[in-house]
Amino acid sequence: MVESIAKLKNIRVTPQKARRVIDMVRGKHVEEALAILKFAPQGASEPVFKLVASAVANARVTADKTNEAINESELVIEKIFVDEGPTMKRFQPRAQGRAFQILKRTSHITVVLSTPEAKVSAEPVKKAAPKAAEKAPTAKAAPKAADKASTAKAAPKAAAKAPTAKAGK
């Protein structure tokens, strides 16, 4: 039962773009995640790759401290998430003396690795939620539908009875 945490703070990648990358590897084995990140075209994939590799090294050190044997191929990305870091605000000059604000966003990325037996023992047993039964139309809805149908039929008759106005002269 080995758990390892690695954090990367103030990285100059927007949180939205970093979340696209981490969603690809969440819940996967470390070897598979590293292979995905190595060939991902997104710019945020390189720092996330290095972070996952650092978390594997942290797991190795943690296992050595506690005298546990660890198989790195069994490690799974239990949690990985991105938080928003500080935003740098810059201004770009525009026409007629105006200035537009540019927001340079940063991210904090956190990875938690664990072995599968640690993951199973840590999770509480969840009960299946009962599915909501589909509601049949109520008795009140049926008369309303009937009223609409009768008024729709009556409307053309009423329109036919109404006199039409003719232009004079």
C-alpha positions as CSV (number, residue, x, y, z in Angstrom):
1,M,0.0,0.0,0.0
2,V,2.0,2.9,-1.3
3,E,0.6,6.4,-2.0
4,S,2.5,9.1,-3.6
5,I,1.8,12.8,-4.2
6,A,3.4,15.3,-6.6
7,K,2.5,18.9,-7.1
8,L,3.4,21.4,-9.7
9,K,2.6,25.0,-8.9
10,N,2.5,28.3,-10.9
11,I,2.9,26.6,-14.3
12,R,2.2,28.9,-17.2
13,V,-0.6,26.8,-18.8
14,T,-4.2,27.8,-18.6
15,P,-6.2,25.5,-16.3
16,Q,-8.7,24.8,-19.1
17,K,-6.0,23.5,-21.4
18,A,-4.3,21.5,-18.6
19,R,-7.6,19.8,-17.8
20,R,-7.9,18.6,-21.3
21,V,-4.6,16.8,-20.9
22,I,-5.2,15.3,-17.4
23,D,-8.6,14.0,-18.4
24,M,-6.8,11.7,-20.9
25,V,-4.8,9.9,-18.1
26,R,-7.1,10.0,-15.1
27,G,-7.5,6.4,-13.6
28,K,-5.0,4.8,-15.9
29,H,-1.9,2.8,-15.0
30,V,1.3,4.9,-14.8
31,E,3.0,3.2,-17.8
32,E,0.0,3.7,-20.0
33,A,-0.4,7.4,-18.8
34,L,3.3,8.2,-19.6
35,A,2.9,6.7,-23.1
36,I,-0.2,8.8,-23.7
37,L,1.4,12.0,-22.5
38,K,4.6,11.4,-24.4
39,F,2.8,11.5,-27.7
40,A,0.0,13.9,-26.9
41,P,0.2,17.1,-29.2
42,Q,-1.0,19.5,-26.5
43,G,1.5,21.9,-24.9
44,A,0.5,21.0,-21.4
45,S,1.4,17.3,-21.9
46,E,5.1,17.8,-21.3
47,P,4.8,19.3,-17.8
48,V,2.2,16.7,-16.8
49,F,4.5,13.9,-18.1
50,K,7.3,15.2,-15.9
51,L,4.9,15.5,-12.9
52,V,3.7,11.9,-13.3
53,A,7.3,10.7,-13.6
54,S,8.1,12.7,-10.4
55,A,5.2,11.1,-8.6
56,V,6.6,7.6,-9.6
57,A,10.0,8.6,-8.1
58,N,8.3,9.8,-5.0
59,A,6.5,6.5,-4.7
60,R,9.8,4.7,-5.0
61,V,11.3,6.8,-2.2
62,T,8.3,6.3,0.0
63,A,8.5,2.6,-0.5
64,D,12.2,2.6,0.4
65,K,11.5,4.5,3.6
66,T,8.8,2.1,4.8
67,N,10.7,-1.0,3.6
68,E,8.0,-2.1,1.2
69,A,8.4,-3.7,-2.2
70,I,6.9,-1.7,-5.0
71,N,6.2,-2.7,-8.6
72,E,6.0,0.5,-10.6
73,S,3.9,-1.1,-13.2
74,E,1.1,-1.6,-10.7
75,L,0.8,2.1,-9.8
76,V,-2.4,3.8,-10.8
77,I,-3.3,7.5,-11.1
78,E,-5.8,7.7,-8.3
79,K,-6.4,11.4,-8.5
80,I,-5.2,14.1,-10.8
81,F,-6.6,17.6,-10.8
82,V,-5.9,21.2,-11.8
83,D,-6.5,24.3,-9.7
84,E,-6.3,27.8,-10.9
85,G,-3.1,29.7,-9.9
86,P,-2.5,33.4,-9.8
87,T,-3.3,35.4,-13.0
88,M,-0.8,37.9,-14.3
89,K,-2.5,40.9,-15.8
90,R,-0.9,42.7,-18.8
91,F,-2.1,45.5,-21.0
92,Q,-1.9,45.8,-24.8
93,P,-2.2,49.3,-26.3
94,R,-5.1,49.7,-28.7
95,A,-6.4,52.5,-31.0
96,Q,-7.3,55.9,-29.7
97,G,-5.4,55.6,-26.5
98,R,-7.3,52.6,-25.2
99,A,-5.7,49.5,-23.5
100,F,-7.0,46.0,-23.6
101,Q,-6.3,43.7,-20.7
102,I,-4.5,40.4,-21.3
103,L,-4.9,37.6,-18.6
104,K,-2.0,35.3,-18.4
105,R,-3.4,32.4,-16.4
106,T,-1.4,29.9,-14.4
107,S,-2.2,26.4,-12.9
108,H,-1.5,24.2,-10.0
109,I,-1.5,20.5,-10.9
110,T,-1.6,17.7,-8.3
111,V,-1.2,14.0,-9.0
112,V,-1.9,11.2,-6.4
113,L,-0.6,7.7,-7.3
114,S,-1.4,4.6,-5.4
115,T,-1.3,0.8,-5.7
116,P,-4.6,-0.9,-6.5
117,E,-4.9,-2.6,-3.1
118,A,-4.5,0.8,-1.4
119,K,-7.2,2.2,-3.7
120,V,-9.7,-0.6,-2.9
121,S,-9.3,-0.3,0.9
122,A,-9.6,3.5,0.9
123,E,-12.8,3.7,-1.1
124,P,-16.1,3.3,0.9
125,V,-18.7,1.0,-0.6
126,K,-21.2,3.0,-2.6
127,K,-24.9,2.0,-2.9
128,A,-26.6,2.1,-6.3
129,A,-29.0,5.0,-6.6
130,P,-32.5,4.0,-7.5
131,K,-33.5,5.1,-10.9
132,A,-36.4,7.5,-11.1
133,A,-39.4,6.0,-12.7
134,E,-40.7,7.8,-15.7
135,K,-43.9,9.7,-14.8
136,A,-47.0,9.0,-16.8
137,P,-49.1,12.0,-17.8
138,T,-51.4,13.0,-14.9
139,A,-55.1,13.2,-15.0
140,K,-54.9,17.0,-15.1
141,A,-52.8,16.9,-18.2
142,A,-55.4,14.9,-20.2
143,P,-58.3,17.4,-19.9
144,K,-55.9,20.3,-20.9
145,A,-54.9,18.4,-24.0
146,A,-58.6,17.8,-24.8
147,D,-59.4,21.5,-24.3
148,K,-56.6,22.5,-26.7
149,A,-57.9,20.2,-29.3
150,S,-61.5,21.4,-29.0
151,T,-60.4,25.1,-29.2
152,A,-58.2,24.4,-32.2
153,K,-61.2,22.9,-34.0
154,A,-63.5,25.8,-33.0
155,A,-61.0,28.5,-34.0
156,P,-61.4,28.1,-37.8
157,K,-65.2,28.2,-37.5
158,A,-65.0,31.4,-35.5
159,A,-62.7,32.9,-38.0
160,A,-65.0,32.0,-40.9
161,K,-68.0,33.6,-39.2
162,A,-66.2,36.9,-38.5
163,P,-67.0,39.6,-41.1
164,T,-64.1,40.8,-43.2
165,A,-63.5,44.5,-43.4
166,K,-63.6,45.9,-47.0
167,A,-61.7,48.9,-48.1
168,G,-64.0,51.8,-48.8
169,K,-64.7,53.6,-52.2
